[in-house]
Amino acid sequence: MNTRMQSAMTKSARNGRTANRSKRQSNSADVVEQLLAELAARRVRLQELLHMVRLEVAREMALEPASARRACRISSTRLRAVRVS
């Protein structure tokens, strides 16, 4: 092979590698953007779920008499004491 032909082949191989690298990087960026969007959507759903749970707890606390809440608090404290020891 002559040197001009080798030089041309080497340049085309480099250009091909550069193009492949660029394509992989753009695919990687797309995947990262998709992952970030999915995580943001999950965060919103979890915040909504937490809000609904808080509303439900507040509703149950309003319906429950104070003496029942006090009994629950005592039993949960005892339960924690048992778990620690």
C-alpha angles and dihedrals in degrees: 000000000000122000095247091057092047090049092051092048092049092050093049091049090051091048090050092051091048091050091049091049091049091049092049091049092051090048089049091050090051091051092049092049091049091049092050091050091050092049091049090051091049090050091054092048092049092049090052091049092049090050091052091049091051091050091050092050091048090049092050092046090053092051096044118085117243093245091058091050090051091051091050091050092051094048093048090050090051090047091054090049091053092049092051095051 
